[in-house]
Amino acid sequence: EALSHFIQKLAPHDRELIQERYAPGSSGKAAAEYFDRPLNSVYQSLGRIRRALMDCVERYLTAAEAGL
């Protein structure tokens, strides 16, 4: 639930990259081709986006556990 919420708050381009990469049957290579970007660049962006999402979810869950 928290992850879905924070995915919707991503910048449109980041959200589109996540959706393209994790669509059924897709891959990093397919996403790189779709966005006409080098594969390494796509993986770097995905890593940055995943870290940001993880940080948001962890903060949300910590606050929820604390009753905030």
N, C-alpha and C positions, 0 to 999 in steps of 0.2 A: 504494500500500500504506500509506504513512504517512498520507495524507489519510483513508483509510477508518478507520484506527486512531483518529485524533484526532476524527473525526466521532462515533464511538461514545462518546468521553469528554465530549462536550458535555452541557450540562444538557438534560433531556428536552424542554423547550419549545423550546429552540434547535435541537435535532436535528429535532424535528417540523417546525419552520418551514423548515429547509433541505430536508428531504425533500419537503414539500408544494410549495415553490417550484420545485424542480428535478425534480419528477415529469414524465414525458413529457407534453407538451401543456399543462403548467401555465404560469402567468405570475405576475408580482408582483401583478397585480390579482386574479387568482383566489385567491392566498394571502391577500391582505388580506380578501377576502370570506369565505373559509373561517374565518379567525380573528376576523372582525368587528372589524378594526382599520383605521385610516386607511392609505391606500397609502404615504404618506410615512413613517409609523411602521414599516411593514414593511420598506421600503427601508433605513431607518436601522439597524434590527436586523440585516438581512442584511449590510450593510456591516461592522458591528461583528463579527459572527460570522465573515465571510470574512477580516477582518484577523487575528482571533485564530487561525483555522486556518492562515493563511499563516505567521504567526509560529511556531507550533508545528512546522509542516513544515520551515521553514527551520532552526530550531534542531536538529531531528532530523537533517536532512541534513548540517548542519555538523558535528555530533557524529559521525555515521557516517563522514564523510570524514576526520576527525581520528583515527578508530579508537577512539573512546571507547565 
